Amino acid sequence: MSSIPDNLRYTESHEWVLDNGDGTVTIGITDHAQEALGDVVFVELPEVGRELDSGEEFGVIESVKAASDLYAPLAGEVVEVNESLEDAPETVNESPYEDGWIAKLKLSDDTALADLLDADAYAKIAEAEED
């Protein structure tokens, strides 16, 4: 079973969201997603300053097995990207919830965070996919 930290929020498309407590969030892909992808070989990062709508595609993550689109879990402005992934995309596999984060957003509406899945709800989705 994949690791699913309780302090994060999740999407059905396997992104996680960490509330940084200052109107920004950190986004990455879940442990379940990186396991399904296999060895990550490339991450296309969004541009800093880009405005994203909730559900909008903002990048691509490629592995030896597949390429998968990344979707913005919330609306906001990209304020930072994890540039270390350009040289070390495998960090997503090694540390999906810490060093392998993808981008940080300044939220347009921080109340939308409550609409995302909690760890228990996401665990049910991940378990259903493993069956």
CORDA-V451524 format. One record per residue. PHI is phi as a letter, one per 30 degrees, with the letter a starting at -180 (* if undefined). NEAR is the number of other ideal C-beta (glycine too) atoms within 10 Angstrom. D_CENTER is the distance of its C-alpha to the mean C-alpha in whole Angstrom. Layout:
BEGIN
phi=PHI near=NEAR d_center=D_CENTER
phi=PHI near=NEAR d_center=D_CENTER
END
This chain:
BEGIN
phi=* near=9 d_center=18
phi=d near=18 d_center=15
phi=d near=10 d_center=14
phi=b near=20 d_center=13
phi=d near=13 d_center=13
phi=d near=7 d_center=15
phi=d near=9 d_center=14
phi=c near=21 d_center=11
phi=c near=22 d_center=10
phi=b near=24 d_center=8
phi=c near=22 d_center=9
phi=d near=12 d_center=11
phi=c near=17 d_center=9
phi=i near=23 d_center=7
phi=c near=23 d_center=3
phi=c near=29 d_center=4
phi=b near=22 d_center=6
phi=c near=18 d_center=9
phi=d near=17 d_center=12
phi=d near=13 d_center=14
phi=i near=8 d_center=17
phi=b near=9 d_center=19
phi=i near=13 d_center=17
phi=c near=17 d_center=14
phi=b near=26 d_center=10
phi=c near=19 d_center=8
phi=b near=27 d_center=4
phi=a near=27 d_center=2
phi=c near=26 d_center=3
phi=d near=24 d_center=6
phi=e near=21 d_center=10
phi=e near=23 d_center=11
phi=d near=22 d_center=9
phi=d near=24 d_center=10
phi=d near=14 d_center=14
phi=d near=18 d_center=14
phi=d near=21 d_center=13
phi=i near=12 d_center=16
phi=d near=13 d_center=16
phi=d near=25 d_center=14
phi=c near=16 d_center=16
phi=a near=12 d_center=15
phi=b near=24 d_center=12
phi=d near=16 d_center=13
phi=c near=18 d_center=11
phi=d near=19 d_center=12
phi=d near=10 d_center=16
phi=d near=13 d_center=16
phi=j near=8 d_center=18
phi=d near=16 d_center=16
phi=c near=13 d_center=16
phi=c near=21 d_center=14
phi=c near=11 d_center=15
phi=e near=16 d_center=13
phi=i near=12 d_center=12
phi=d near=13 d_center=13
phi=d near=12 d_center=12
phi=b near=23 d_center=11
phi=l near=20 d_center=10
phi=b near=13 d_center=11
phi=b near=24 d_center=10
phi=c near=16 d_center=14
phi=b near=19 d_center=15
phi=d near=9 d_center=19
phi=c near=12 d_center=19
phi=a near=10 d_center=17
phi=c near=12 d_center=15
phi=b near=18 d_center=12
phi=d near=11 d_center=11
phi=c near=24 d_center=7
phi=c near=18 d_center=8
phi=d near=25 d_center=8
phi=d near=26 d_center=8
phi=b near=23 d_center=11
phi=d near=16 d_center=14
phi=l near=25 d_center=14
phi=c near=15 d_center=15
phi=d near=22 d_center=13
phi=c near=15 d_center=15
phi=a near=13 d_center=14
phi=b near=21 d_center=12
phi=d near=20 d_center=12
phi=d near=9 d_center=15
phi=d near=13 d_center=16
phi=d near=24 d_center=13
phi=d near=12 d_center=16
phi=c near=7 d_center=18
phi=b near=14 d_center=17
phi=d near=19 d_center=14
phi=d near=15 d_center=15
phi=e near=18 d_center=13
phi=d near=25 d_center=10
phi=d near=18 d_center=12
phi=d near=12 d_center=14
phi=b near=14 d_center=12
phi=d near=23 d_center=9
phi=c near=19 d_center=9
phi=b near=12 d_center=11
phi=d near=14 d_center=12
phi=c near=23 d_center=9
phi=e near=22 d_center=7
phi=c near=24 d_center=6
phi=a near=27 d_center=8
phi=b near=19 d_center=10
phi=c near=26 d_center=11
phi=c near=16 d_center=15
phi=d near=19 d_center=15
phi=d near=15 d_center=18
phi=b near=11 d_center=18
phi=d near=16 d_center=17
phi=d near=7 d_center=19
phi=d near=17 d_center=16
phi=e near=14 d_center=14
phi=d near=9 d_center=16
phi=d near=12 d_center=16
phi=d near=21 d_center=12
phi=d near=19 d_center=13
phi=d near=13 d_center=14
phi=e near=14 d_center=14
phi=d near=10 d_center=17
phi=d near=12 d_center=16
phi=d near=22 d_center=13
phi=e near=16 d_center=15
phi=d near=10 d_center=18
phi=d near=16 d_center=16
phi=d near=19 d_center=15
phi=d near=13 d_center=18
phi=d near=8 d_center=20
phi=d near=12 d_center=18
phi=d near=10 d_center=19
phi=d near=4 d_center=23
END
